[in-house]
Amino acid sequence: MKISFKEIEILVSQLYGFDEPKVFLEQYETDGKTVSFFLQKAYQDLIRKSVVDLGCGTGILTFAAVLASSKFVLGVDVDISALKIALKNKKILADLGFSLPVDFLCADVKKLYLKKKFDVCIMNPPFGIQRKGADRIFLKKAFEISDVVWCFLSQNSEPFVRKFSEENGFCVTSSFKTKIQLRRKFFFHKKNVEFLPVDIYRIERK
């Protein structure tokens, strides 16, 4: 069943987020409005494609991609507690009538081995704020397992992203600026709601 970006925004906004987000994993939920913006940009790459979501957390981007007509989406995360919530979210969507071609794998992205490549990799990975170089690990793995990558990264990261992509045989073809709505969950958050400026990149194998 084909549904609109607005309907997907509403659906994913009703799903469970992290019960106890882990600071060192930089676990933040991607809000529905930002997900909708992302889908509008990435849709042509996602439709009828096999997709892998690295650092999928509770599955927000995973479910959004498959609701937008991806053929199959594999969500990968190292945190088993987050994946248990993702399975609860899958049941919520199933109860609403959405039988989704989605699976989840608990694995460390750095050590991840997949027997086959995916058409597209999507991810809202750690930005490397808590663990320096975490963003590089995710990008490197994305380049290994797919030919097209869509990812969120910290604002003004474009010089690094372009250089790192070039060094690995990829190139940035598009970039977009947006903001992720963050609800207060960590001790260092000063407001109940903050908006984190981020860049979204489309990166393709040369």
Backbone as a ProteinNet text record, in pm:
[ID]
protein_1_A
[PRIMARY]
MKISFKEIEILVSQLYGFDEPKVFLEQYETDGKTVSFFLQKAYQDLIRKSVVDLGCGTGILTFAAVLASSKFVLGVDVDISALKIALKNKKILADLGFSLPVDFLCADVKKLYLKKKFDVCIMNPPFGIQRKGADRIFLKKAFEISDVVWCFLSQNSEPFVRKFSEENGFCVTSSFKTKIQLRRKFFFHKKNVEFLPVDIYRIERK
[TERTIARY]
84	0	88.2	61.1	142	87.1	172.6	130.8	219.4	170.2	240.4	352.2	440.9	548	489.6	381.3	317.6	263.5	203.8	152.1	266.1	378.7	494.4	545.5	549.3	590.7	506.3	375.7	284.1	305.6	322.9	340.9	467.6	580.5	705.6	710.1	632.2	626.3	556.8	481.8	409.8	489	604.5	683.3	765.9	807.3	887.2	1028.8	1080.9	1220.9	1301.5	1420.3	1507.1	1451.6	1451.5	1413.2	1520.3	1643.3	1756.9	1871.1	1866.8	1969.4	2109.4	2203.9	2342.2	2424.6	2485.5	2562.3	2676.3	2750.6	2870.2	2835.6	2708.7	2664.1	2595.8	2585.5	2521	2381.5	2301.4	2168.2	2065	2025.1	1920.1	1816.3	1689.6	1586.6	1579.6	1548.2	1525.2	1375.8	1339.8	1198.3	1126.7	993.7	911.8	924.9	932.1	941.4	1072.3	1181.6	1311.3	1314.2	1250.4	1239.7	1167.8	1058.8	983.4	1069	1145.5	1235.2	1338.9	1394.7	1494.2	1435.6	1316.2	1253.8	1227.7	1186.5	1159.3	1285.3	1401	1527.1	1577.7	1560.2	1621.6	1527.9	1403	1299.8	1338.2	1388.4	1419	1525.8	1612.7	1714.5	1659.8	1552	1500.3	1394.7	1318.1	1203.5	1247.4	1189.4	1214.7	1362.2	1433.2	1574.3	1595.8	1705.7	1746.9	1829.8	1797	1853.6	1906.5	2020.3	2072.1	2081.4	2035	2036.6	2137.8	2253.4	2359.2	2336.4	2344.8	2316	2169.1	2084	1940.7	1867.6	1926.6	1859.1	1724.7	1620.4	1485.9	1411.2	1481.6	1425.5	1348.9	1361.1	1281	1310	1437.4	1472.2	1445.5	1468.8	1444.3	1299.6	1207.5	1064.9	1022.7	1079.2	1045	1081.9	1200.1	1244.8	1153.7	1115.5	1032	888.8	841.9	710	710.6	829.4	843.7	870.9	844.8	847.1	982.7	1074.6	1196.4	1159.9	1237.9	1207.2	1230.5	1339.8	1375.8	1472.3	1458.3	1550.4	1603.9	1737.1	1802.8	1853.6	1808	1856.1	1965.5	2077.4	2192.8	2225.2	2239.1	2278.4	2349.5	2443.1	2519.6	2441.9	2338.5	2265.5	2141.3	2146.7	2036.3	1909.4	1922.5	1803.4	1730.5	1804.7	1742.9	1670.6	1731	1668.4	1542.2	1536.9	1413.7	1300.1	1333.2	1232.4	1193.3	1290.6	1261.3	1160.9	1175.5	1080.9	942.1	936.2	806.9	743.4	826.8	775.9	726	795	751	612.6	589.2	458.3	350.2	385.2	289.2	242.5	338.8	305.2	228.2	263.6	190.8	45.8	23.6	-112	-193.8	-123.6	-191.2	-211.6	-167.3	-189.6	-71.2	46.3	166	254.2	252.5	339.3	467.5	572.5	690	807.1	871.7	991.8	1114.6	1121.2	1226.3	1286	1417	1481.9	1586.6	1628.7	1726.6	1841.3	1960	2080.6	2156.7	2190.8	2271.8	2419	2490.7	2631	2701.9	2830	2916.5	2947.7	2915.4	2934.2	3078.5	3173.4	3315.4	3350.2	3284.8	3314.7	3211.6	3117.3	3006.3	3054.2	3006.1	3032	2898	2872.4	2749.7	2787.6	2717.3	2749.6	2721	2627	2592.3	2588.3	2605.1	2592.9	2445.9	2419.8	2287.5	2292.4	2176.9	2171.9	2205.9	2151.5	2162.3	2189.5	2272.7	2291.2	2236.3	2153.4	2105.7	2155.2	2176.5	2221.3	2218.6	2187.2	2205.3	2303.9	2433	2534.1	2580.5	2661.8	2729.8	2811.3	2811.3	2882.2	3028.7	3071.2	3209.7	3234.3	3126.7	3139.6	3184.9	3122.5	3158.8	3274.7	3278.8	3386	3449.9	3563.8	3630.2	3651.7	3611	3629.7	3514.9	3409.8	3296.5	3228.6	3219.9	3157.6	3236.3	3368.8	3453.8	3428	3411.3	3385.3	3257	3153.5	3025.3	3033.9	3098.6	3112.4	3193.8	3302.8	3388.1	3309.1	3229.6	3150.2	3042.5	2980.8	2879.3	2937.6	3060	3125.5	3156.7	3179.2	3209.2	3087.1	2969.3	2852.2	2745.7	2767.7	2666.6	2731.3	2655.5	2706	2651.9	2543.5	2484	2462.6	2504	2492	2417.1	2318.4	2249.2	2274.6	2330.8	2362	2345.4	2315.9	2315.8	2454.1	2507.5	2631.6	2625.3	2719.6	2715.3	2726	2670.3	2668.4	2810.9	2823	2950.8	3059.5	3016.8	3113.5	3151.3	3103.3	3118.4	3263.8	3356.1	3495.7	3548.6	3523.6	3567.6	3498.9	3367.3	3290.9	3337.4	3357.8	3402.8	3541.4	3632.7	3769.3	3769.3	3697.7	3695.3	3629.1	3525.2	3457.5	3551	3619.2	3713.6	3823.2	3871.3	3978.3	3932.3	3800.6	3746	3669.6	3693.8	3633.8	3489	3444.6	3308.2	3310.4	3195.5	3186.4	3051.5	3050.6	2926.5	2854.3	2730.3	2653.5	2549.9	2507.7	2410.7	2429.2	2393.7	2392	2277.8	2219.8	2103.8	2118.5	2072.3	2077.9	1939.2	1936.4	1810.1	1840.9	1738.8	1757.3	1681.9	1743.8	1678.9	1627.5	1500.5	1443	1484.5	1551.8	1599.5	1520.9	1461.8	1395.3	1496.4	1477.8	1574.3	1579.7	1697.8	1714.7	1846.9	1944.3	2073.4	2092.7	2176.5	2196.4	2249.2	2322.2	2382.7	2288.5	2168.5	2069.4	2009.7	2005.5	1958.4	1812.4	1758.9	1620.7	1541.5	1410.2	1324.6	1327.2	1336.5	1345.6	1453.2	1543.9	1645.5	1645.8	1703.9	1712.6	1860.1	1901.2	2040.5	2057.9	2133.9	2158.9	2243	2199.4	2272.8	2276.9	2367.8	2374.1	2335.1	2263	2230.1	2307.4	2375.5	2457.3	2409.3	2415	2403.3	2542.6	2594.7	2729.6	2722.5	2792.8	2780.4	2917.8	2924.4	3049.5	3081.2	3208.1	3248.3	3239.4
-118.1	0	124	216.5	337.8	442.5	499.6	604.1	726.3	840.3	966.1	986	1080.7	1114	1164.8	1240.2	1293.2	1178.7	1078.8	963.8	886.4	874.1	807.2	887.8	1019.2	1106.3	1081.3	1071.8	1048.6	910.5	810.6	673.4	658.4	706.3	686.5	771.7	879.5	963.1	890.9	787.3	711.1	590.6	565.3	448.8	478.7	371.5	385	430.9	519.6	558.1	480	527.4	459.8	471.7	359.6	363.7	433.9	391.6	448.7	471.3	583.3	607.5	612.2	556.5	547.7	662.2	740.7	857.5	815.5	710	673.3	622.5	578.3	537.6	652.2	767.7	886	850.6	791.5	744.8	857.2	903.4	1002.9	951.5	981	944.3	1047.8	1002.2	1092.9	1124.3	1250.4	1287.3	1271.6	1258.2	1230.3	1332.6	1459	1564.8	1554.3	1526.5	1511.2	1386	1278.8	1155.8	1182.8	1257.6	1290.7	1369.8	1467.5	1546.5	1455.9	1366.2	1270.8	1185.2	1132.6	1045.5	1118.4	1243.7	1319.8	1335.4	1345.6	1359.7	1225.1	1119.1	989.1	893.5	930.8	837.3	761.2	831.3	765.2	657.5	671.5	569	452.4	474.7	373	282.2	334	259.3	130.9	19.7	-115.5	-156.7	-105.5	-138.2	-213.5	-289.2	-351.3	-248.2	-231.3	-122.1	-177	-124.9	-156.6	-26.7	-30.9	84.9	57.4	124.4	102.8	189.6	127.7	200.4	235.7	136.6	160.9	197.5	169	200.9	130.7	206.9	150.1	135.3	162	130.7	239.7	362.8	470.9	486.4	499.9	512.9	382.7	270.3	138.9	127.9	156.2	145.1	251.6	371.1	477.2	436.6	376.5	335.9	229.7	131.7	23.9	71.8	164.8	224.2	305.5	356	432.6	341.5	210.7	113.4	53.2	54.6	-23.6	-171.7	-250.3	-393.6	-471	-438.5	-505.4	-414.9	-409.9	-328.6	-411.7	-411.8	-475.3	-366.5	-369.6	-276.2	-340.8	-270.6	-324.3	-232.5	-292.7	-212.6	-300.9	-242.8	-317.6	-332.6	-250	-244.7	-334.4	-448.2	-544.2	-485.7	-399.2	-339.6	-248.7	-178.4	-94.2	-180.1	-294.1	-382.3	-447.9	-472.4	-525.8	-424.6	-296.9	-192	-185.8	-203.5	-205.1	-315.7	-431.4	-541.5	-507.7	-435.8	-388.1	-292	-206.5	-112.1	-185.3	-292.4	-372.3	-430.1	-475.4	-531.4	-423.3	-304	-193.2	-169.2	-164.3	-140.6	-258.7	-380.2	-498.6	-494.6	-451.2	-440.4	-334.8	-239.7	-135.9	-180	-302.5	-356.9	-351.2	-314.8	-305.7	-428.4	-520.9	-638.1	-603.1	-577.1	-512.1	-607.8	-602.3	-683.4	-622.3	-643.1	-584.6	-693.4	-687.7	-776.8	-696.3	-749.8	-679.3	-771.9	-713.4	-788.7	-714.8	-786.2	-726.3	-749.6	-642.4	-654.5	-520.8	-528.2	-410.4	-373.9	-252.8	-211	-230.8	-204.5	-217.3	-359.8	-459.6	-600	-665.1	-587.7	-641.7	-706.6	-828.4	-895.9	-939.9	-899.4	-938.8	-1014.6	-1122.3	-1205.4	-1136	-1043.6	-975.1	-824.4	-749.8	-604.9	-563.5	-445.6	-386	-272.2	-243	-134	-0.3	19.8	149.8	129.5	215.2	221.3	354.7	348.1	470	467.4	584	583.9	723.7	724.4	841.8	797.7	795.7	731.8	824.1	772.1	860.9	964.4	1087.2	1194.2	1202.7	1115.1	1118.5	1218.2	1262.8	1359.8	1289.8	1176.2	1099.9	1003.8	948.2	855.7	906.5	966.7	1025.7	920.1	953.2	863.6	768	773.1	682.1	703.4	827.6	855.7	792.2	790	728.6	577.6	513.7	369.3	337.2	414.6	391.1	419.1	528.3	559.3	451	409.2	306.3	178.8	136.4	14.7	34.3	151.7	180.3	168.7	217.1	209.2	65.2	-19.8	-160.4	-237.9	-202.1	-288.9	-231.7	-111.8	-53.6	42.1	75.2	167.5	309.4	322.2	453.2	464.8	577.5	599.6	729.5	721.8	841.3	848.1	959.1	964.3	1104.3	1105.1	1226.7	1241.8	1364.1	1390.9	1531.8	1564.9	1694	1809.3	1921.2	2040.7	2082.5	2126.6	2176.8	2069.8	1945.4	1836.2	1809.2	1891.2	1861.3	1847.4	1933.5	1914.2	1776.2	1731.8	1599.1	1489.7	1500.7	1396.5	1382.6	1494.7	1490.7	1427	1465.5	1411.8	1262.3	1223.1	1083.4	996.9	1048.9	975.6	955.6	1060.3	1052.5	950	946.4	853.1	707.3	687.3	551.9	519.8	600.3	571.4	613.4	706.5	758	908.2	966.6	1111.8	1159.4	1274.9	1336.9	1396.9	1355.2	1408.2	1511.7	1508.2	1605.7	1622.5	1740.7	1761.9	1856.9	1836.3	1913.9	1946.8	2065	2105.7	2094	2044.3	2035.2	2036	2014.2	2009.6	1890.1	1822.1	1712.7	1765.2	1735.4	1776.2	1677.6	1727.8	1644	1673.5	1569.1	1584.2	1557.4	1625.5	1616.5	1473.9	1409.7	1273.7	1254.1	1340.1	1328	1441.6	1418.7	1515.4	1649.3	1648.5	1772.2	1854.1	1801.2	1879.5	1985.9	2108.3	2219.1	2254	2211.3	2244	2115.5	2125.6	2008.6	1967	2066.4	2038.5	2127.8	2069.6	2144.9	2100.8	2182.7	2150	2144.9	2027.3	2004	2019.6	2119.9	2134.7	2018.1	1959.5	1846.7	1862.3	1788.9	1780.1	1638.8	1627.7	1498.5	1488.5	1375.4	1357.6	1239.1	1255.9	1143.7	1120.3	999.6	965.1	843	845.7	738.1	689	559.1	500.9	560.2	590.6	647.9	543.7
0	0	0	-90.9	-101.1	-5.4	74.5	167	147.7	192.5	168.8	271.3	239.9	333.5	465.5	457.8	578.7	663.9	601.1	675.6	741.2	671	730.4	849.8	834.9	945.6	1070	1050.8	1163	1222.7	1137.5	1185.2	1268.8	1216.9	1290.7	1416.8	1420.2	1540.5	1655.2	1623.3	1725.7	1776.8	1719.7	1759.2	1884.2	1952.5	2074	2041.4	2126	2118.3	2220.9	2251.6	2347.2	2489.2	2563.4	2704.6	2786.3	2768.4	2840.2	2741	2667.7	2565.4	2624.8	2551.1	2597.4	2537.8	2625.4	2581.6	2489.5	2525.2	2448.1	2308.9	2288.4	2155.1	2080.1	2146.2	2086.6	2033.8	2120.5	2079.9	2088	1972.2	1960.9	1861.4	1889.2	1791.3	1680.2	1560.3	1448.1	1445.4	1462	1472.4	1339	1346.7	1228.1	1117.3	1153.7	1052	974.7	1046.1	980.8	894.3	942.1	863.8	731.7	738.6	617.6	518.9	569.2	484.5	418.7	498	447.8	335.5	356.6	256.5	125.8	135.3	13.5	-71.6	-5.8	-78.5	-130.5	-50	-81.6	-155.1	-173.6	-220.3	-346.5	-446.4	-574.6	-560.5	-462.4	-438.1	-356.9	-283.4	-191.4	-253.1	-346.1	-396	-466.9	-420.6	-473.4	-462.8	-364.6	-346.3	-214.4	-209.4	-83	-6.7	121.1	200.1	332.2	377.7	510.1	589.7	714.1	803.4	913.9	907.5	1006.1	1129.2	1246.6	1369.6	1376.7	1349.6	1331.3	1459	1575.4	1700.6	1711.4	1738	1754.5	1622.2	1511.4	1380.4	1309.8	1354	1294.3	1144.8	1106.7	964.4	889	955.7	894.1	848	939.1	906.5	805.9	817.9	722.9	581	563.8	430.2	370.7	451.3	397.1	373.8	455.4	430.5	301	264.9	140.3	20.6	38.2	-72.8	-103.4	-7.4	-27.4	-31.3	-106.8	-123.9	5	74	198.9	273.1	406.6	486.3	602.9	617.6	730.7	824.3	949.1	1049.7	1132	1148.2	1222.3	1339.4	1458.6	1574.7	1675.8	1750.3	1849.8	1980.9	1999.6	2126.1	2120.2	2187.4	2183.3	2244.4	2345.5	2406.5	2307.2	2223.5	2120.5	2017.6	1981.5	1882.2	1936.6	2066.7	2126.2	2111.9	2126.1	2105.2	1958.1	1868.3	1724.6	1691	1755.8	1731.9	1785.8	1897.1	1948.2	1847.4	1788.3	1687.9	1564	1527.6	1412.7	1438.1	1561	1596.2	1594.1	1641.2	1636.7	1493.4	1401	1260.4	1201.7	1243.4	1195.9	1242.3	1366.7	1419.6	1346.2	1284.5	1204.8	1059.9	1027.7	893.8	801.3	855.2	771.4	794.6	698.7	704.7	630.2	704.4	646.8	626.8	509.7	483.7	551.4	682.9	766	853.6	873.2	968.3	1044.1	1158.8	1241.4	1278.3	1290.1	1322.6	1431.7	1538.3	1645	1611.2	1583.7	1544.2	1561	1587.5	1590.7	1445.2	1406	1266.6	1222	1310.1	1273.5	1232.5	1295.8	1269.5	1178	1128.7	1050.1	920.6	896.6	769.8	711	588	518.4	392.2	364.4	249.4	117.3	118.7	-5.7	16.6	-92.4	-85.3	-90.7	-40.9	-49.5	-151.9	-210.6	-308.7	-243.8	-123.6	-56.9	92.1	148.3	293.2	342.9	447.1	512.2	656.3	714.3	854.1	914.7	1044.1	1128.6	1236.6	1202.5	1288.1	1400.3	1491.8	1587.2	1510.5	1560.2	1489.9	1531.1	1620.6	1665.9	1777.2	1842.6	1951.9	2079.7	2110	2229.5	2202.8	2082.4	2044.2	1916.2	1926.8	1810.7	1701.5	1581.1	1468.3	1444.1	1528.6	1511.5	1376.6	1331.9	1203.2	1088.3	1099.1	996.1	986.9	1102.3	1104.2	1028.4	1051.8	986	836.4	798.3	656.2	584.5	645.9	585.1	559.9	658.3	641.7	534.7	533.7	432.2	291.7	273.5	143	104.4	203	175.6	128	178.5	159.3	67.1	10.5	-78.1	-177.2	-280.3	-382.5	-365.8	-290.9	-263.5	-113.3	-56.9	87.3	112.8	201.6	251.3	401.1	449.1	592	650.3	778	858.3	920.8	921	992.5	1050.5	1134.7	1202.5	1102.9	1143	1057.4	1018.1	894.2	841.8	833	814.3	801.6	655.9	563.7	422	375.8	417.6	372	408.3	531.6	574.2	493.2	477.1	407.4	263.1	196.1	55.8	45.8	132.7	129.8	161.5	266.4	306.6	199.4	136.9	29	-89.4	-129.5	-241.6	-213.8	-92.1	-55.8	-64.1	-59.8	-61.8	-190.9	-296.1	-425.8	-439.9	-355	-359.5	-380.8	-410.4	-421.1	-368.5	-306.1	-258.7	-378.6	-399.8	-513.6	-471.1	-343.9	-293.7	-143.8	-93.7	50.9	85.4	201.1	244.8	392.3	430.2	570.2	633.1	756.6	829.3	978.2	1061.2	1205.9	1262	1357	1428	1561.1	1589.3	1717.2	1826.3	1927.5	2037.3	2163.7	2221.6	2350.9	2462.1	2574.2	2683.6	2739	2726.7	2777	2850.7	2821.7	2886.8	2987.3	3087.7	3195.8	3146.3	3033.1	2984.5	2895.9	2868.9	2794.2	2886.1	2839.7	2922.7	2896.5	2781.4	2746.3	2724.7	2741.1	2717.2	2570.8	2481.6	2338.1	2277.9	2203	2130.9	1985.1	1899.9	1758.3	1718.1	1672.8	1635.9	1485.4	1441	1296.3	1245	1134.6	1075.7	924	862	716.6	675.8	565.7	505.2	374.3	353.7	234.1	151	21.1	-70.9	-128.3	-110.6	-154.1	-242.9	-355.1	-454.2	-497	-524.5	-573.9	-711.2	-735.8	-864	-976.3
[MASK]
++++++++++++++++++++++++++++++++++++++++++++++++++++++++++++++++++++++++++++++++++++++++++++++++++++++++++++++++++++++++++++++++++++++++++++++++++++++++++++++++++++++++++++++++++++++++++++++++++++++++++++++

